[in-house]
Amino acid sequence: MELNTEKKFAAGFSILSNAVIIILKLAAGFISGSISIISEAVHSLSDMLASVLTYFSVVRSSEPADKEHPFGHARYEDMSGFIEGILIIFASVFIFTEAGKKLFFHTTADFEPALGIYVMLFAVAANFAVSSYLFKVAKKSDSIALLADAEHLRTDIYSSFGVLLGLVLIKLTGISILDPVIALIVAVLILKTGISITKTALNNLLDGSLPESDIQVIEKIINDFKDKGVINFKKIKSRQVGAYKYIEITLIFPPDLTILKCHSICDEIEKKLETELGNTMAVIHAEPDCRECARSGK
């Protein structure tokens, strides 16, 4: 399957799975009278909204550059990732609130947890399968939007499993206060994920540098070419835009090296960057090694 087509299919499949899970959770919540299941349905609704947003961003980001957007539409994925991170944080706050009400105000009512247990089991299994598929496509395509959507679904696994565990313990022990205690622990994990996604997407939107691990890979590749003519490098500028890593490098060459040879070496470095980092757009500036250049700082 062509990569952009697979990205769109993955985003659309995520929407469909979320819709089914929301309907099941709402039905189980209202039939059983469980507040925790209804709260979990609301959490899944945030997943649904995030999946719709992801699909929109994937479709838009795959469009070619045009007159209004000469550098393409990849920023839509970063924007989507940022909004999804915020939705995850809001979902965790909602769970904190609902769990707090049950824990401190004793609002938990008696209910039969059996139906909820079956629905939560299905939700955990379905979200694990869908999120694993999204992670796979996100890694293959370097899509921050699909990655955020996968992380969003993974938080739904944690919260659904927490509710499932609470329901099982309530059925076995009859101690209903276990439900909000587990929910609070799950909410902490969800909040941590939301903050991480938001920071990554915001860093991309603000043209923050690539991670230090990527910078180390770039430096190693340059050093590997020192026996082929590269003397050193003066600076490395980098940023991530959607699925692409943009890299600018200034390399120092011997002043007697031909332009053709410098160009050939730069081409090899660009290919190596693409192999090691994937989806790279590299711009390499070549400068001669001369004292005058060093004094002027050019």
Residue frames as qw, qx, qy, qz and C-alpha x, y, z in Angstrom:
[[0.000, 0.888, 0.460, 0.000, 0.00, 0.00, 0.00],
 [0.357, 0.585, -0.044, 0.727, 1.36, 3.46, -0.95],
 [0.360, -0.104, -0.573, 0.729, 2.51, 5.31, 2.20],
 [0.222, -0.051, 0.105, -0.968, 0.10, 8.27, 2.10],
 [0.654, -0.185, -0.492, -0.544, -2.79, 5.91, 1.32],
 [0.624, -0.192, -0.714, 0.253, -1.82, 3.70, 4.26],
 [0.130, -0.026, -0.432, 0.892, -1.68, 6.74, 6.54],
 [0.453, -0.112, -0.126, -0.875, -5.19, 7.78, 5.50],
 [0.710, -0.176, -0.633, -0.251, -6.48, 4.21, 5.93],
 [0.473, -0.112, -0.686, 0.541, -4.95, 3.98, 9.43],
 [0.093, -0.002, 0.276, -0.957, -6.50, 7.30, 10.48],
 [0.592, -0.114, -0.319, -0.732, -9.92, 6.29, 9.08],
 [0.672, -0.143, -0.727, 0.013, -9.76, 2.87, 10.75],
 [0.248, -0.048, -0.601, 0.758, -9.04, 4.58, 14.07],
 [0.368, -0.071, 0.038, -0.926, -12.20, 6.69, 13.71],
 [0.708, -0.120, -0.528, -0.453, -14.33, 3.61, 13.03],
 [0.589, -0.113, -0.739, 0.307, -12.96, 1.64, 15.99],
 [0.049, 0.000, -0.452, 0.891, -13.46, 4.58, 18.34],
 [0.510, -0.125, -0.180, -0.832, -17.08, 5.00, 17.22],
 [0.731, -0.161, -0.638, -0.181, -17.87, 1.34, 17.97],
 [0.472, -0.083, -0.665, 0.572, -16.18, 1.47, 21.39],
 [0.143, -0.093, 0.234, -0.957, -17.99, 4.67, 22.40],
 [0.654, -0.181, -0.340, -0.651, -21.40, 3.16, 21.56],
 [0.727, -0.143, -0.666, 0.087, -20.60, 0.01, 23.56],
 [0.320, -0.013, -0.559, 0.765, -19.33, 1.93, 26.58],
 [0.321, -0.142, 0.069, -0.934, -22.30, 4.28, 26.66],
 [0.733, -0.188, -0.471, -0.453, -24.72, 1.37, 26.39],
 [0.666, -0.127, -0.663, 0.317, -22.95, -0.58, 29.15],
 [0.148, 0.090, -0.415, 0.893, -22.72, 2.51, 31.36],
 [0.465, -0.167, -0.017, -0.869, -26.39, 3.41, 31.16],
 [0.778, -0.155, -0.538, -0.285, -27.61, -0.21, 31.44],
 [0.670, -0.139, -0.606, 0.406, -25.43, -1.01, 34.46],
 [0.332, -0.918, -0.179, -0.127, -25.62, 2.43, 36.05],
 [0.761, -0.287, -0.016, 0.582, -21.80, 2.63, 36.32],
 [0.034, 0.975, -0.037, -0.216, -20.42, 6.17, 36.49],
 [0.435, -0.553, 0.564, 0.433, -16.88, 4.92, 35.80],
 [0.532, 0.256, 0.708, 0.387, -17.94, 3.32, 32.50],
 [0.257, 0.899, 0.350, 0.049, -19.80, 6.47, 31.42],
 [0.218, -0.883, 0.263, 0.322, -16.70, 8.52, 32.31],
 [0.521, -0.240, 0.686, 0.447, -14.63, 6.13, 30.22],
 [0.480, 0.614, 0.585, 0.226, -17.06, 6.64, 27.32],
 [0.068, 0.988, 0.037, -0.132, -16.40, 10.38, 27.54],
 [0.412, -0.618, 0.535, 0.403, -12.67, 9.66, 27.46],
 [0.551, 0.165, 0.724, 0.380, -13.19, 7.58, 24.33],
 [0.324, 0.873, 0.363, 0.000, -15.14, 10.47, 22.82],
 [0.118, -0.888, 0.304, 0.324, -11.99, 12.58, 23.13],
 [0.507, -0.210, 0.738, 0.392, -10.19, 9.75, 21.29],
 [0.491, 0.591, 0.622, 0.149, -12.84, 9.96, 18.58],
 [0.145, 0.976, 0.056, -0.155, -12.39, 13.70, 18.17],
 [0.323, -0.686, 0.540, 0.366, -8.61, 13.20, 18.06],
 [0.571, 0.087, 0.751, 0.319, -8.95, 10.51, 15.39],
 [0.405, 0.817, 0.406, 0.052, -11.09, 12.79, 13.23],
 [0.061, -0.947, 0.215, 0.231, -8.49, 15.53, 13.67],
 [0.503, -0.404, 0.674, 0.361, -5.72, 13.09, 12.75],
 [0.587, 0.422, 0.648, 0.242, -7.51, 12.02, 9.58],
 [0.249, 0.954, 0.163, -0.037, -7.96, 15.65, 8.53],
 [0.219, -0.848, 0.404, 0.264, -4.31, 16.47, 9.22],
 [0.596, -0.154, 0.713, 0.336, -3.00, 13.38, 7.40],
 [0.531, 0.647, 0.518, 0.178, -5.12, 14.18, 4.33],
 [0.125, 0.991, 0.004, -0.052, -4.03, 17.82, 4.31],
 [0.390, -0.729, 0.488, 0.282, -0.34, 17.17, 5.04],
 [0.665, 0.041, 0.667, 0.333, -0.10, 14.73, 2.11],
 [0.470, 0.842, 0.263, -0.015, -1.14, 17.43, -0.37],
 [0.681, 0.214, 0.085, 0.695, 1.68, 18.82, -2.52],
 [0.231, -0.437, -0.114, 0.862, 3.06, 22.34, -2.13],
 [0.290, 0.750, 0.527, 0.274, 1.06, 25.11, -3.77],
 [0.242, 0.641, 0.026, 0.728, 1.24, 28.88, -4.26],
 [0.458, -0.764, 0.023, -0.453, -0.11, 29.65, -0.77],
 [0.770, -0.539, 0.341, -0.014, 2.01, 26.94, 0.90],
 [0.556, 0.692, -0.457, -0.058, 5.27, 26.71, -1.10],
 [0.007, 0.476, -0.843, 0.249, 6.89, 24.53, 1.60],
 [0.412, -0.145, -0.890, -0.134, 4.01, 22.05, 1.69],
 [0.577, -0.521, -0.131, -0.615, 1.36, 21.28, 4.34],
 [0.627, 0.009, -0.725, 0.287, 3.33, 19.15, 6.81],
 [0.046, -0.236, 0.472, -0.848, 2.62, 21.59, 9.67],
 [0.692, -0.273, -0.209, -0.635, -0.94, 20.23, 9.81],
 [0.803, -0.118, -0.575, 0.104, 0.43, 17.08, 11.43],
 [0.346, 0.093, -0.522, 0.774, 2.31, 19.03, 14.11],
 [0.355, -0.246, 0.081, -0.898, -0.79, 21.12, 14.80],
 [0.799, -0.215, -0.411, -0.383, -2.87, 17.95, 15.08],
 [0.680, -0.029, -0.619, 0.391, -0.38, 16.38, 17.46],
 [0.078, 0.178, -0.399, 0.896, -0.43, 19.47, 19.68],
 [0.569, -0.236, -0.058, -0.786, -4.23, 19.57, 19.86],
 [0.830, -0.138, -0.523, -0.136, -4.40, 15.84, 20.55],
 [0.467, 0.074, -0.617, 0.630, -1.93, 16.25, 23.40],
 [0.234, -0.188, 0.255, -0.919, -4.20, 18.92, 24.88],
 [0.752, -0.181, -0.307, -0.554, -7.21, 16.59, 24.50],
 [0.724, -0.047, -0.650, 0.226, -5.32, 13.85, 26.36],
 [0.180, 0.110, -0.514, 0.831, -4.57, 16.29, 29.18],
 [0.492, -0.186, 0.023, -0.850, -8.24, 17.34, 29.36],
 [0.802, -0.130, -0.521, -0.261, -9.26, 13.67, 29.44],
 [0.551, -0.008, -0.665, 0.504, -6.94, 13.07, 32.40],
 [0.105, -0.142, 0.331, -0.927, -8.36, 16.11, 34.20],
 [0.676, -0.184, -0.256, -0.666, -11.88, 14.78, 33.63],
 [0.780, -0.113, -0.613, 0.057, -10.92, 11.41, 35.11],
 [0.288, 0.098, -0.556, 0.774, -9.26, 13.15, 38.07],
 [0.356, -0.188, 0.107, -0.909, -12.48, 15.09, 38.66],
 [0.788, -0.165, -0.361, -0.470, -14.81, 12.10, 38.42],
 [0.707, -0.033, -0.641, 0.299, -12.55, 9.89, 40.52],
 [0.127, 0.171, -0.462, 0.861, -12.22, 12.65, 43.10],
 [0.562, -0.253, -0.057, -0.785, -15.99, 12.98, 43.39],
 [0.854, -0.155, -0.464, -0.176, -16.34, 9.26, 44.06],
 [0.627, 0.069, -0.579, 0.517, -13.41, 9.12, 46.47],
 [0.148, 0.057, -0.424, 0.892, -14.08, 12.22, 48.56],
 [0.455, -0.043, 0.089, -0.885, -17.85, 12.70, 48.19],
 [0.302, 0.048, 0.935, -0.178, -18.81, 9.01, 48.09],
 [0.550, 0.366, -0.057, -0.748, -20.98, 9.39, 44.99],
 [0.215, 0.195, -0.913, -0.289, -20.49, 5.78, 43.89],
 [0.754, -0.045, 0.161, -0.635, -23.82, 3.92, 43.63],
 [0.593, -0.113, 0.797, -0.012, -24.33, 0.16, 43.68],
 [0.640, 0.516, -0.270, -0.501, -24.37, -1.45, 40.23],
 [0.932, 0.011, 0.358, 0.053, -23.86, -4.79, 38.52],
 [0.084, -0.755, 0.479, 0.439, -20.33, -4.76, 36.99],
 [0.715, 0.046, 0.672, 0.189, -20.56, -7.90, 34.81],
 [0.577, 0.744, 0.315, 0.116, -21.63, -6.14, 31.58],
 [0.026, 0.966, -0.248, -0.063, -19.01, -3.45, 32.09],
 [0.582, -0.475, 0.621, 0.222, -16.28, -6.08, 32.54],
 [0.706, 0.319, 0.577, 0.258, -17.05, -7.63, 29.14],
 [0.366, 0.912, 0.148, 0.109, -17.18, -4.24, 27.40],
 [0.218, -0.890, 0.383, 0.114, -13.91, -3.10, 29.00],
 [0.698, -0.205, 0.628, 0.276, -12.21, -6.34, 27.95],
 [0.619, 0.594, 0.439, 0.267, -13.30, -5.73, 24.37],
 [0.112, 0.993, -0.033, 0.030, -12.19, -2.07, 24.54],
 [0.465, -0.694, 0.501, 0.228, -8.72, -3.01, 25.84],
 [0.696, 0.046, 0.640, 0.323, -8.24, -5.67, 23.13],
 [0.491, 0.761, 0.371, 0.203, -9.57, -3.49, 20.29],
 [0.005, -0.990, 0.140, 0.022, -7.57, -0.40, 21.27],
 [0.580, -0.520, 0.548, 0.303, -4.40, -2.46, 21.69],
 [0.674, 0.284, 0.586, 0.349, -4.77, -3.84, 18.17],
 [0.336, 0.885, 0.253, 0.198, -5.61, -0.48, 16.57],
 [0.222, -0.938, 0.242, 0.111, -2.94, 1.50, 18.47],
 [0.675, -0.309, 0.560, 0.368, -0.27, -1.11, 17.57],
 [0.591, 0.520, 0.490, 0.374, -1.19, -0.71, 13.91],
 [0.101, 0.985, 0.084, 0.109, -1.09, 3.09, 14.20],
 [0.483, -0.745, 0.380, 0.262, 2.33, 2.96, 15.89],
 [0.712, 0.027, 0.566, 0.415, 3.60, 0.78, 13.04],
 [0.436, 0.728, 0.374, 0.373, 2.37, 3.16, 10.32],
 [0.162, -0.986, 0.030, 0.019, 3.49, 6.24, 12.30],
 [0.599, -0.551, 0.446, 0.371, 7.02, 4.84, 12.64],
 [0.649, 0.261, 0.554, 0.452, 7.16, 3.93, 8.95],
 [0.283, 0.763, 0.363, 0.454, 5.95, 7.36, 7.82],
 [0.354, -0.048, -0.301, 0.884, 7.38, 9.55, 10.64],
 [0.229, -0.604, -0.415, -0.641, 3.85, 10.91, 11.17],
 [0.039, 0.103, -0.582, 0.806, 3.51, 12.91, 14.41],
 [0.584, -0.111, -0.029, -0.803, -0.27, 12.98, 13.94],
 [0.839, -0.053, -0.496, -0.216, -0.61, 9.19, 13.74],
 [0.465, 0.122, -0.692, 0.539, 1.88, 8.84, 16.61],
 [0.218, -0.151, 0.388, -0.883, -0.22, 11.17, 18.76],
 [0.753, -0.089, -0.202, -0.620, -3.38, 9.27, 17.82],
 [0.753, 0.040, -0.650, 0.091, -1.69, 5.97, 18.72],
 [0.224, 0.120, -0.629, 0.734, -0.57, 7.40, 22.06],
 [0.476, -0.158, 0.109, -0.858, -4.10, 8.69, 22.60],
 [0.846, -0.075, -0.386, -0.360, -5.51, 5.19, 22.07],
 [0.592, 0.113, -0.695, 0.391, -2.80, 3.71, 24.28],
 [0.111, -0.175, 0.496, -0.843, -3.95, 5.98, 27.13],
 [0.724, -0.111, -0.113, -0.672, -7.45, 4.64, 26.52],
 [0.762, 0.040, -0.645, 0.043, -6.04, 1.15, 27.06],
 [0.264, 0.135, -0.656, 0.694, -4.62, 2.21, 30.43],
 [0.375, -0.106, 0.276, -0.879, -7.83, 3.88, 31.53],
 [0.795, -0.032, -0.345, -0.498, -10.04, 1.06, 30.24],
 [0.663, 0.060, -0.709, 0.234, -7.85, -1.50, 31.97],
 [0.038, 0.151, -0.567, 0.809, -7.98, 0.55, 35.16],
 [0.615, -0.078, 0.065, -0.782, -11.77, 0.64, 35.03],
 [0.805, 0.056, -0.550, -0.217, -11.82, -3.09, 34.17],
 [0.447, 0.115, -0.741, 0.489, -9.62, -3.90, 37.17],
 [0.230, -0.124, 0.414, -0.872, -11.82, -1.77, 39.38],
 [0.740, -0.038, -0.192, -0.644, -14.96, -3.51, 38.16],
 [0.739, 0.063, -0.670, 0.038, -13.43, -6.96, 38.75],
 [0.252, 0.107, -0.682, 0.678, -12.31, -6.03, 42.26],
 [0.443, -0.110, 0.203, -0.866, -15.71, -4.54, 43.05],
 [0.807, -0.021, -0.399, -0.435, -17.41, -7.72, 41.88],
 [0.679, 0.066, -0.685, 0.257, -15.05, -9.87, 44.00],
 [0.322, -0.056, -0.596, 0.734, -14.91, -7.76, 47.14],
 [0.160, -0.793, -0.580, -0.100, -17.88, -5.41, 47.02],
 [0.374, -0.607, -0.105, 0.693, -15.54, -2.52, 47.95],
 [0.448, 0.799, 0.359, 0.182, -16.63, 0.22, 45.55],
 [0.158, -0.944, 0.155, 0.246, -13.99, 2.75, 46.66],
 [0.660, -0.222, 0.534, 0.480, -11.34, 0.76, 44.77],
 [0.527, 0.663, 0.454, 0.278, -12.76, 2.09, 41.51],
 [0.113, 0.988, -0.006, 0.103, -11.81, 5.80, 42.00],
 [0.541, -0.686, 0.409, 0.263, -8.40, 4.93, 43.55],
 [0.677, 0.068, 0.582, 0.446, -7.35, 2.99, 40.44],
 [0.387, 0.819, 0.353, 0.234, -8.82, 5.68, 38.19],
 [0.173, -0.965, 0.151, 0.127, -6.61, 8.33, 39.86],
 [0.600, -0.413, 0.559, 0.398, -3.48, 6.24, 39.20],
 [0.583, 0.419, 0.581, 0.384, -4.48, 5.80, 35.56],
 [0.163, 0.964, 0.207, 0.038, -5.15, 9.54, 35.24],
 [0.372, -0.787, 0.348, 0.347, -1.56, 10.29, 36.27],
 [0.587, -0.058, 0.662, 0.462, -0.24, 8.05, 33.48],
 [0.401, 0.713, 0.517, 0.252, -2.56, 9.69, 30.95],
 [0.071, -0.985, -0.012, 0.157, -1.51, 13.19, 32.05],
 [0.492, -0.548, 0.498, 0.457, 2.17, 12.28, 31.62],
 [0.539, 0.262, 0.666, 0.444, 1.53, 11.05, 28.06],
 [0.222, 0.889, 0.388, 0.095, -0.47, 14.18, 27.16],
 [0.230, -0.908, 0.181, 0.300, 2.28, 16.50, 28.38],
 [0.553, -0.292, 0.607, 0.490, 4.94, 14.55, 26.44],
 [0.465, 0.506, 0.620, 0.379, 2.99, 14.69, 23.15],
 [0.059, 0.970, 0.231, -0.034, 2.18, 18.38, 23.60],
 [0.369, -0.767, 0.326, 0.411, 5.83, 19.27, 24.24],
 [0.551, -0.041, 0.658, 0.511, 7.03, 17.35, 21.17],
 [0.347, 0.688, 0.560, 0.305, 4.44, 18.87, 18.84],
 [0.090, -0.981, -0.091, 0.146, 4.98, 22.38, 20.24],
 [0.493, -0.541, 0.441, 0.520, 8.74, 22.00, 19.77],
 [0.482, 0.250, 0.657, 0.523, 8.13, 21.18, 16.10],
 [0.155, 0.872, 0.442, 0.141, 5.69, 24.07, 15.65],
 [0.208, -0.956, 0.098, 0.184, 8.26, 26.49, 17.13],
 [0.663, 0.654, -0.329, 0.159, 11.06, 25.10, 14.93],
 [0.596, -0.668, 0.442, -0.054, 12.88, 23.53, 17.85],
 [0.174, 0.573, -0.782, -0.171, 15.99, 21.48, 17.12],
 [0.827, 0.020, -0.528, -0.191, 15.89, 17.75, 16.47],
 [0.828, -0.558, 0.042, -0.037, 16.52, 15.50, 19.49],
 [0.222, -0.784, 0.570, 0.106, 20.14, 15.24, 20.69],
 [0.736, -0.063, 0.663, 0.118, 20.24, 11.63, 19.53],
 [0.662, 0.679, 0.294, 0.123, 19.56, 12.77, 15.95],
 [0.095, 0.956, -0.279, -0.004, 22.21, 15.50, 16.20],
 [0.525, -0.532, 0.654, 0.118, 24.74, 12.88, 17.32],
 [0.770, 0.294, 0.545, 0.155, 23.87, 10.75, 14.30],
 [0.443, 0.892, 0.052, 0.074, 24.41, 13.76, 12.00],
 [0.166, -0.867, 0.468, 0.039, 27.78, 14.54, 13.58],
 [0.696, -0.243, 0.662, 0.135, 28.89, 10.92, 13.29],
 [0.725, 0.559, 0.378, 0.137, 27.98, 10.84, 9.58],
 [0.242, 0.952, -0.179, 0.057, 30.02, 14.01, 8.97],
 [0.399, -0.696, 0.594, 0.053, 33.00, 12.61, 10.86],
 [0.818, 0.075, 0.559, 0.115, 32.82, 9.43, 8.77],
 [0.631, 0.722, 0.197, 0.204, 33.53, 11.57, 5.68],
 [0.230, -0.910, 0.271, 0.214, 36.65, 13.25, 7.06],
 [0.564, -0.306, 0.649, 0.409, 38.85, 10.72, 5.29],
 [0.525, 0.515, 0.600, 0.313, 37.10, 11.60, 2.01],
 [0.310, 0.461, 0.194, 0.808, 37.79, 15.33, 2.07],
 [0.353, -0.837, -0.247, -0.336, 35.66, 16.95, 4.79],
 [0.340, 0.374, -0.520, 0.689, 37.88, 18.85, 7.23],
 [0.045, -0.228, -0.702, 0.673, 35.23, 19.87, 9.76],
 [0.077, -0.681, -0.611, -0.397, 31.79, 21.44, 10.16],
 [0.079, 0.264, -0.234, 0.932, 30.93, 24.88, 11.51],
 [0.422, 0.020, 0.426, -0.800, 27.27, 24.51, 12.43],
 [0.108, -0.250, -0.931, -0.244, 24.28, 22.22, 12.27],
 [0.399, 0.053, 0.214, -0.890, 20.76, 23.65, 12.18],
 [0.162, -0.160, -0.949, -0.219, 17.79, 21.31, 12.35],
 [0.473, 0.052, 0.324, -0.818, 14.04, 21.18, 12.85],
 [0.171, 0.222, 0.954, 0.104, 11.14, 18.79, 12.33],
 [0.435, 0.206, -0.052, -0.875, 8.13, 19.70, 10.19],
 [0.881, 0.111, -0.064, -0.455, 5.48, 17.00, 10.11],
 [0.985, -0.049, 0.141, 0.085, 7.16, 13.81, 8.94],
 [0.694, 0.574, -0.117, 0.419, 10.28, 15.55, 7.61],
 [0.613, -0.621, 0.001, 0.488, 13.56, 16.42, 9.31],
 [0.420, 0.875, -0.014, 0.242, 15.07, 19.61, 7.87],
 [0.748, -0.457, 0.095, 0.471, 18.85, 19.85, 8.28],
 [0.376, 0.902, -0.131, 0.169, 21.27, 22.65, 7.35],
 [0.822, -0.383, 0.125, 0.403, 25.00, 22.01, 7.59],
 [0.266, 0.917, -0.297, -0.024, 28.08, 24.12, 6.85],
 [0.945, -0.114, 0.135, 0.276, 31.06, 21.95, 5.93],
 [0.080, -0.866, 0.405, 0.283, 34.72, 22.97, 5.64],
 [0.926, 0.298, 0.153, 0.174, 36.68, 21.59, 2.66],
 [0.576, -0.302, 0.279, 0.706, 40.30, 22.02, 1.48],
 [0.229, 0.743, -0.008, -0.628, 40.51, 25.14, -0.69],
 [0.103, 0.438, -0.711, -0.541, 42.02, 23.19, -3.59],
 [0.358, 0.221, 0.906, -0.046, 39.18, 20.63, -3.73],
 [0.061, -0.138, -0.566, -0.811, 37.10, 20.99, -6.89],
 [0.515, 0.000, 0.168, -0.841, 33.48, 22.07, -6.80],
 [0.748, 0.077, -0.528, -0.394, 32.53, 18.80, -8.47],
 [0.491, 0.056, -0.808, 0.322, 34.23, 16.78, -5.73],
 [0.132, -0.023, 0.525, -0.840, 32.63, 18.85, -2.95],
 [0.642, 0.041, -0.117, -0.757, 29.24, 18.40, -4.58],
 [0.697, 0.076, -0.697, -0.148, 29.76, 14.66, -4.85],
 [0.276, 0.028, -0.778, 0.564, 30.68, 14.38, -1.15],
 [0.341, 0.016, 0.306, -0.889, 27.64, 16.46, -0.15],
 [0.720, 0.042, -0.397, -0.568, 25.38, 14.16, -2.18],
 [0.585, 0.037, -0.796, 0.154, 26.81, 11.13, -0.39],
 [0.038, 0.003, -0.639, 0.768, 26.23, 12.75, 3.00],
 [0.535, 0.017, 0.016, -0.845, 22.63, 13.57, 2.08],
 [0.743, 0.025, -0.590, -0.316, 21.98, 9.96, 1.08],
 [0.429, 0.029, -0.787, 0.442, 23.54, 8.74, 4.33],
 [0.211, -0.021, 0.415, -0.885, 21.34, 11.11, 6.35],
 [0.688, 0.017, -0.245, -0.683, 18.27, 9.80, 4.55],
 [0.683, 0.043, -0.729, -0.013, 19.30, 6.22, 5.30],
 [0.326, -0.004, -0.720, 0.612, 20.03, 6.82, 8.99],
 [0.135, 0.194, 0.443, -0.865, 17.27, 9.30, 9.89],
 [0.190, 0.496, 0.828, 0.180, 14.64, 8.80, 7.16],
 [0.089, 0.861, 0.467, 0.183, 12.54, 11.57, 5.54],
 [0.422, -0.576, -0.012, 0.701, 15.29, 14.19, 5.62],
 [0.422, 0.856, 0.177, 0.243, 15.59, 17.43, 3.64],
 [0.650, -0.485, 0.060, 0.581, 19.26, 18.43, 3.87],
 [0.371, 0.909, -0.024, 0.187, 20.89, 21.65, 2.67],
 [0.786, -0.352, 0.068, 0.504, 24.70, 21.55, 2.82],
 [0.216, 0.969, -0.117, 0.025, 26.83, 24.68, 2.39],
 [0.878, 0.016, -0.016, 0.478, 30.48, 24.11, 1.45],
 [0.048, -0.986, 0.161, 0.001, 33.24, 26.55, 2.53],
 [0.715, 0.449, -0.397, 0.360, 37.00, 26.52, 1.92],
 [0.726, -0.577, -0.171, 0.332, 39.39, 26.17, 4.85],
 [0.468, 0.515, -0.060, 0.715, 41.18, 29.52, 4.86],
 [0.358, -0.263, -0.464, 0.767, 42.31, 31.91, 7.57],
 [0.128, -0.092, -0.122, -0.980, 40.39, 34.81, 6.08],
 [0.554, -0.366, -0.583, -0.470, 37.15, 32.83, 6.30],
 [0.579, -0.370, -0.635, 0.353, 37.86, 31.96, 9.89],
 [0.216, -0.136, -0.261, 0.931, 38.57, 35.60, 10.85],
 [0.289, -0.128, -0.255, -0.914, 35.41, 36.90, 9.13],
 [0.399, 0.080, 0.751, -0.519, 33.24, 34.14, 10.64],
 [0.633, 0.322, -0.251, -0.658, 31.68, 33.34, 7.30]]
